[in-house]
Amino acid sequence: MNAKTVLPAVAMTAVSMVLTLAVVVMWLGTVMPWPVAVVVGLGIDGGWLATLAYERRLAAQGDHSNAVTAVGWSFGLVATGVLIAHALTGEENPGAWLAVAWLPIAAKALWLVHGLWERTALTSNALGAIRGIQQEARDEAAVARARLRAEATTEETRLTAVTEAGARVARVQAKTAERLSRAWSTLESAREGEETGRALTSVTSRVTPDVTPRWELPVWGPMEPVAALRLEAAPALTDAALDVLVDEIRHSETPALSYREMAARFRAAGHSASEVRLRAAWKRLVA
């Protein structure tokens, strides 16, 4: 798996080193002996390789050095600067050389990507576990979506059934109300008609005594007869009897009861008297 990132970085580095050496020899060979130019070019490439090797050693140990990284980028910038200077000063058509001047920086960037790949690489077991967790999460999500869709469909079916049943009930009620209204109108017409009333009276007078010319309409709706309540008025207490009862209740305990306690016991015993009379009796006894 590392070959996906290390091979491009190695290839780019080799091309950049060869290109840097060639440019240094061609550019500086005109002003100094070519062996000296070769030494300068190899010095740039050698420094780059040395810092790169040390960076790779630290990465293999799980360590990192900002100073070494800075030195390595410095060599890359120097190589890029040499290519740009050669293109601008030593060539009539610098476009071609400027087009390849970025190769040293690109090589350093590829090594950076390779280092990030190594720091984030996982074993096959870990990747398998992650895939299993993701698959399990997808399965649970799919089951939850299916459950929600099924519940939504069931609820929609139930609501449709309830709505249709309610509509049928409403139609039946409307028809029933219309029929009752018509029947009520017919009965009202019969009740209000003078000739119909005399006819009913003449028919029913022979078999029903004390019949009246008018008859009541039937009640439309349920009707439950309620028995009339008969309240038997209790005899009112005289002032003297009321005073005696209040005094007995007041002194039924020691110390004497307050007005509220006495009034509550008075009414709990079944006696009746207005609040005005009861308070007047209390004042007469306490005064």
Summary of the structure (lengths in Angstrom):
residues: 287
radius of gyration: 56.6
end to end distance: 111.4
largest distance: 156.3
contacts: 660
relative contact order: 0.05
helix: 75%
strand: 0%
